[in-house]
Amino acid sequence: MANTNTSKSDKSSVLQPSLPAELYLDPVVYQNELRKIWYRQWIYAGRTDQLPSPGDYMLHTIGNQSIIVTRNEKGRIGAFHNTCRHRGSALCQAQQGQFKQGQIICPYHRWSYSLTGDLLNTPFLDLADANRNFSLYPVQCQSWKGNIYLNLDTSRSVELGETADPGFTVLNNWPLEQLKLGHSHQFELACNWKIFWENYLECYHCPGIHPELCKLVPLYKAALSTDRLDPDTELADAVGSGIESWTTTGKAISSPFPGLSEAECSAGHTFMELYPNQYIVAHSDYIRQVSITPLATDRTRITAEWLFSEEAMAGADFDPTPAIAFSKQVLAEDAMVNEINQQGITALPHRQGYLTPQEGDLAGFHLMYMKWMDIPV
């Protein structure tokens, strides 16, 4: 997570250089990104209630790494690389399922492991004390407010949550851990993963690309976002008069979550980023989570999830369609410009772009990226 906000004193009329185009196009760069970023940072893998019982598992892919995420007999969720310690066969093919009798059994030679990764049995072979030396390769796994996160870097212990990053406290008043998945939407984009993030981090494009969003959030018409507003701006209210939430009607899906402050309700939205993989948009009545998964230099998978209170979902008149339809429209509008951005940067004369003062958050993102990639600033 990075604090990339810019203030009035930071703004300049001078255009600032963006990242070189080769960083969005070069397959070698992409492989280095996997190694230096995606295999070393926390990556969202799903919700804890997707694994309700011991032995339940799901697979999650990061780059070319397949990870088993499972719940053990003590109720703890852990993760392992999807590979047998014998000769490396993949242990699971199905994306989700149940390990019977508390054992992970290799389909090739039937080596078996416990739900905590210990080697249990090697057919026709007596390996004394092998369980201590041939356990499954572990992956760091932590849960935060009902979300499961993975970190493939086992060379260092990395904490997750408010104690590690004060930025997590922005959602303290939202009952994220109690919410239930109401809808999910997954699609692929023909663009580099960084282009998706860059578009998210600026609203310079909003007046021309998101007309309906600008109706809900008037300040977006001025190509601004709330984290870059000056304290004395006349656009201090994030949403327009009478707007309750980000929906096609502007009306909330349900009553506000208990515990939210008046300011949090009136703001209409609160953002949190967990780079490089996820951002969360919290409204007074629902939460939307979006995760970004790189597939190639020019392909990215986007997964959006809409979370609602269990009480609201149980109501006879519960209809999440206005919230889901609105968010899908914004995502589709962003998808279009992300893809034409990717197309354009392949032009032979294009070496790099330039950032306007309205795109100050991109500069912070680029600095964070360069630090991860060991690129001199």
Sequence and secondary structure as in RCSB ss.txt:
>XXXX:A:sequence
MANTNTSKSDKSSVLQPSLPAELYLDPVVYQNELRKIWYRQWIYAGRTDQLPSPGDYMLHTIGNQSIIVTRNEKG
RIGAFHNTCRHRGSALCQAQQGQFKQGQIICPYHRWSYSLTGDLLNTPFLDLADANRNFSLYPVQCQSWKGNIYL
NLDTSRSVELGETADPGFTVLNNWPLEQLKLGHSHQFELACNWKIFWENYLECYHCPGIHPELCKLVPLYKAALS
TDRLDPDTELADAVGSGIESWTTTGKAISSPFPGLSEAECSAGHTFMELYPNQYIVAHSDYIRQVSITPLATDRT
RITAEWLFSEEAMAGADFDPTPAIAFSKQVLAEDAMVNEINQQGITALPHRQGYLTPQEGDLAGFHLMYMKWMDI
PV
>XXXX:A:secstr
       GGG  SS EEEEETHHHH HHHHHHHIIIIITTS EEEEEGGGS STTEEEEEEETTEEEEEEE TTS
 EEEEES  TTT   S  SSEEE GGGEEE TTT  EEETTS EEE TT   TTHHHHS   EEEEEEETTEEEE
E   SS    STTT GGGGGGTTS GGG EEEEEEEEEESS HHHHHHHHT  TTHHHH HHHHHH GGGGGT  
GGG  TT TT SSS TT  SSSSSSS SSS  TT  HHHHHH  EEEEETTTEEEEE SS EEEEEEEEEETTEE
EEEEEEEE HHHHHSTT   HHHHHHHHHHHHHHHHHHHHHHHHTTSTT  EEEE GGGHHHHHHHHHHHHHTT 
  
